[in-house]
C-alpha cells in the first residue's frame, strides 16, 4: 500500500474565495479521519453527520483492534491536527520485539504454516476504540450526532443533503463514509451489489493478563482452520498499562485485551433454535464452545476466558467489484465503496483501507486548485477503487483458503498438508524459547 504524499497547494487568486462545503456521512474511522485532515484549513467548511450518539452504541467492532502500516501512522502523525496526536499515540499497542507474526494451525493444535510478510511484521496493532477517541478530539466543532441520512439531490449549486428528521443541508461535496450498507452508495450506484458468503463470525474479547498472554498459541496472532470452521486470535497491549484485571464479566475499552473471532456457515451453527442475531451473549459463547468440542484444549481454554458482553456478530458480505463512475460532487470512502476487506476478519485491514482513502482524498482536495472538483474526484475514485479492491482480494483469498479449501474433512487435510509442505520451503523458524503452549 503506497501512502499518498502531501502535495503543494497553489495559492488562490481570490483571497476571499468561499470555502468548499464538505458534508461527510458516517462517523467511523474513515469519515472522522477525513474530517480531521480537512478541519482547520480555511479552504474547507467540514461537517460530519453520524446517526449514532457520542456515547453508547459504539462498542461493537469499534472495541477491537486493527493493523495499521507503519508508513500510514507516519502520514497520520504528519497531517492530523496536533491536538489529536497524544491520543493517537495511546492507541498504538506495544510492538512485539520481533514484530508482528502470524501462524496457521489445524484444530488439533498442529502448526501447518508460519509465514509473515514484511509489511505485516512491521505493522502496528492499533486499538480501534482508542483511535476513534483520538479522531473525536475537537469533534464538537464539526460533528453532529443523532442525524440519520435519508437521501440527496444534486443541484446546479452543489448537493442538497436530506436527513430522516426532514432537515436539509446544502454542500459542495458529499462524502459517503457510512459503512458497508451505505445509503449514499445505494443512491449513487443503484446497480452496485453485494454478495453473501453465508459465513458468520462471532468476536469476543478476553482480558490480557500475564497468564492469558502465555496462552497465546504463537507470536502475536494465529489462524486456526478446521473443516468449514475457523478461529483467529490476536491482541492489543496498552502501552501505558500492559495488563488488565482478570475480570471475565466486563472489560473497559482502554484495557489491554486478547481477541478471538470464530467463523462458521450461518446455517451450521450448533444452536439451531434461533438466528445468531437473536442469541444472547452467553448463548453465543456457548455456541463457540459447542462447535469446538474436539479442538485442542488450549483453543477451548481461550474461548472459555472470553467476556460475553464484549461479543460482536458479523455476517460476512462482500462488495462486488465497482467500476469508476462519472464523477460529480458525490463520492465514497472506505467500506461504503469496498467492504470486502473489512468484513472478513483475517487481515484486519478494513479500517486501514478507510484511513488510506481519507489520506488520499484530503491530499487531492488540498492540491492545486485549478482542476475542477469532478476531475479531482475522478482521480481519487480511480485510485481508491484500485487500491481498495486489491486489499479486498487479498482478504478474500484467505477466506477462500479457510472455507473453499476446507469444505470437507478430506479437502481440509489436503489443504493442511499443502501448507505444511510450503512451510518447509518458506516457513519461519520457531522462535527459541517460545514453543506452542500445547506442546
N, C-alpha and C positions, 0 to 999 in steps of 0.2 A: 504494500500500500504506500504510494508516494504521497506524502503530505504536501498540500499546496503551499507554496511560498508566498509571503506577503508581497504585493505589487504596489508600485508607487501610484499615488493618486494625483491626477492633474488638478491644478488649481482652477476653480470655477471662474469663468469670465464675469459672472454676475455674483457679486458678493452677497446679494440679497435673494439668491435662488432659494425657493422653498424646499424644505427637506422632503425626502422621499418617505411617504407614509407607508409603513410596513405593518401589516397585521399577520400575526402568527397564530395558528390554531393548534393547540396542544402543548401542554406543559411538561412533556417528558424531557429526557436528556438532550435530544437534538434541538427541540424548539427553544428550550432555555439557553442552550449554548449559543444559538444564533442571536437571540435577543441580547445576551451579554456581550457578544462580539460587536454588535452594532450600537448598543447604548453608549452614550457619551460622545458620539460622533454627530456633529451638528448637521451632517448631510442626511441624517435619518431621524424619523419620528417613529419609534417602535412600540407596539402594544401587543402583548401576548394574552390570549384568552384560553382559559383552562376550565373545563366543565366541573372538575372536582374542586374541593375546598383545600385551603392551605394545609390544614391539619385534618388527618383522617382519610381513609380510602387510598393511602399511598404506600402501605406496607407491601403487600403482594410482591411482585417481581422486583420492585424498587429496593427491596431489602436484601437482594442477593449481590453477587459480585460479577464484574465484567473484566475482560482482559483488554488492556489498552497498550498500544505500541509505544515504545519509549520516544520515538520521534513525534508522535501525536501529543504526548504530555509536554514535550519541549515547545511545540507550537502553541498549546493552550497556555503555558506559562508566559510565553512571549506576547500573546494577543488578548488574553482576558483582562478585564479591569483589575487593578492592583488589590482592591478590597476583596476580591474573590479568591486570591491566591492562597492565603493562610488555610482556608478550609479545603481548598483543592489538595494541598499537601497532606492534610489529615486523612483524605480519602484513599491515599495510596498505601497499600499494605506493605508490610515488611517483606523484602525480597529475599528468597532463599539464597544461601551462599553460592550455590552452583546454578542459580537461575531457576526459572520455571521448568517443569518437566511433566511428561505425560507417559503413562504406561497402560497397556491393554492387558486385561485378564479374561479368562473364562470364568464361569460362575463357580467353579470348584477352587478358584484361587491360583490357578496356574498362569504364569506370565506368558502371554503369546507374543508381545512385541513391546520393545522400549525404544521409542523414537520421538525426538523433539526437534522441530525445525528451529533454526537460529532465531527467527523473528519471534516465535512463541517463547523461546527460552529467555529472550531479553525483555519480553512484555512485562507489564506490572499488573498485579491483581488490585483492582480498584473497587471499593465499596460503592455500589450504585446508590445506596441510601445517602451516604455522606457526600458523594459527588453532587447529587441533586440538592442537598442542603447548601453546598458551595455555590451552585448556579442560581440559587434563590436569594443570594445576598443582594440587597437593594431592590428586590422584586416589587416592593410597594410602589415604586415609580413607573413600572412598566408591565406588571401582570395584573389581570383581572380574573379572579376566581369565581366559580359558580356560574359561568357563562357557557352555555351549550350551543355550538354552531349548528345551524339548520341548513343554510344554502347561501349561494352568492349569485350576483348578477354583474356581468361585465358591462360597463358603460363607456361612453366617449371620454369620460374624465377619470376612469380607473375601474374600481371594483366596489360594489355595494355588498357588504357582508351582513347577512341576516341571521339573527340568533333566535333560539327557540322561544325566548320571552318577548319576541317582537321587535327588539331594538335593532336598528340599522346603523352600520358604521361605514364610512367612506374611506377608501385607501387607494394607494397607487400599486401596491404589490401585496398579494395574498399568498401566504406560505402554509401549505397543509403539512403539519407535523403531528397529525392526530392519530398516529399508530396504524397497525395492520388493517383495522376496519375503517380506515379513513373515509369520512363523509365527503371531504374535499376531493379525494381521488374518484369516488363514485360519480360525482358530478362532472369533474374534468375529463375523466376517461371512463365513460359508462360501459364500455365493452371490456375493460380490464377484468380479468378473472383470477380467482384463487383456487388452488387445489387442496383437497383434504387428504392428508397422509393416513388418516384414520388411527393415528397414534396419539396417545395422551401421556404427558409427563407429569409426575407428581413431585414437586420440590419441597424439601424441608431444610431447616437449619438445625444445628446442634451446637452446644457451647464448645468453644475451643479452650481446652484446659491442657496442662502438661500431660494428663492421662489420655485425653482424646486425640491429642496431637500424635502420640505414639501409636494410635490405632490407624493413622493414615496409611493405606496399603502401600503407597510408593510415592516418594517425592512430593510434589505439590498438587498432583492431580492424577486421576485414573479413570479408565473407562472399562466397565465390566460388561461383557457381552455373553448372553445366553441365547438359546433358540427363542426368537420372537420377543425377547425382553432385553432390557439394558439398565445400567445404573452408572451414573457419574458421581465422582467425589472430588471436591476441591475445597479451598479455604481462603479466608481473608484474615490477616493478623493486624490488629490495630497497632500502629507504630508507637502510640503513647501508652497503651496498656495491652501487652501481648496476650494476656489470658483473661477470660471472664469467669464468672461464678458457675459452678456445676449445678445449674438450675434447669430442670427438664420441663418446667411449666411455662416459662416465658424467657424471652431474650430481648434485650434493648437493641435498637437499631445501630448504636455506636459500638456494641461489643464485638470482639473477635468471634469468628464462627467457622465451623465446618459446614459445608452444604452438600446435599446429595439430591439427585434427580433420577427417578425411576420411570422408565418408559415401557409402554406395553400397548398393544392394539386395544382400543377402547372396548370392543365387543368381547375381549378375552379377559376382562377383569375377573378375579375370583368371585368377588361380590357382584352378583348379577341382579340383586334386588332393587337397585336404583342406579340412576345415571351418576357418574363421578361428580358432576356439579351439585348433586343433591346430597352427597355424603358429608357427614360431619368430619372435622379434622381427625378425630380419633378413629373413625371408620376408614379414612384414607391411610392412616398409619397401619392399621390392622391389615388393610389390603396389601400394602408393601411387604409386611412380614409374611402374609399368607402365600404370596406368589414366590417368595424366596426360601421356602421351607428346606429345600435341598441344596442351597448355596453354601459357600464356605462360611463357617461361624463368624469370622471377622466381619464380613459384609453385613450379616444379620445383626451383629452387635452394634454396628454403626446406625442401622435403621432404628434399633431399639433406643438409641440415645437421642433420636430426633425429637423436636418440640412440636407437638400437634398444631399449636396456634400459629406457627410460622408457615404453614402449608400454602402452596400456590399451585393451582392446577392449570396446565397449558395444553390445549388441543392444537397439535401441530398442523397448521395450514400454511401453504406456500404461495407466494405471489407469482403468478405465471409471468413469463417474460413480457416486458413492456417496451415497445419501440418509441423512439423520441417523437414527441408530438409537436404541433405548431405552437411555438411559444408566444405568449402574450403578456399577461400580468398575473398569472396564477401558476404556482409551481408546487412541487412536493419535496419532502425531505425525510430521510430515514425509512422507518417501517412503512410509512404511507406509500412509498414507491417500491421498496424491495424487501418484503418482510421475511423472506426465507431464512436469512442469516440469523434473525432474532428469534424466530420461533423454533428452531432446532437448537438443542442445548449443548452441542458438542464443542463449539469453538469459543463461545462467549463473545461473539463479535457483533451482535446486533446493535447495541448502543455505540460501539466503536464506529460502525458504519454511519450512524446518525451524526456522531461528532465530526467525522470526516466530511460529511455533506455540509454541516454547519460551517466548518472552517472554509470549505471551498466556496460556498455561496457568499459568505461575508467577504471573502477575498475578492471575488469577481464584482460584487456590488460596489466595493470600495475602489476598484481600479479605475483607469482612465474613463472619464465621464462622457467621452464622445459617442461611443456606440449606444444605440437606443436600448431601452430596458429589455425588449424582446430578444435582441441579439445576445445580450449578456446571459439571459436565462437559457437560451438555446445552447450556449457554450457550457453552462453549468449542467444542464439536464443531460447532455450527451455524455459528459464525463461521469456524472453521478450514476446514471444507469449502467454504464460500462463497469465502473468500479463496484457498485453495489451488487450487481448480479454475479460478478466474478467471486466475491466473498460468499454470496448465497450458494453458488455452485459448489464451492469447497465444503460448505457446511452440509449441503445435501449429499455430497459424496460420502461423508462419514455416516450420515443417516442410512444410506443405502448399504454401506458396509455392515451396519448393525442389523437392519431389518430385511433388506432384499437378499443379502447373502446369508441370512440366518433364519430363513423361512421354516426350516425344519431341523431336526437334530443332526441329520446326515450333512446337510449343507453347512450347518454351524461348525461341525467337526472339520469339514474341508476348509472352511474359512480360517479356522484356528490353526490348522496345520500349515496353511499357506503363510499366515502371519508369522508363525514360529520359524519357518524356513527363511523368510525375509529377514527376520530378526537376527539370524546367524550372519547375514551379509551386511546389513546396515544398522542393526540394533546397537544401542548404547550398552556399555558395560555397567553392571550393577554397582552402585556406589559402595565402597568398602565401609563396613561397619553399619550399613543401613539395609539389612536384608528385609524381605517381606515379613511382616509380623506374624503371619500364619505359619512360617516355617518352623 
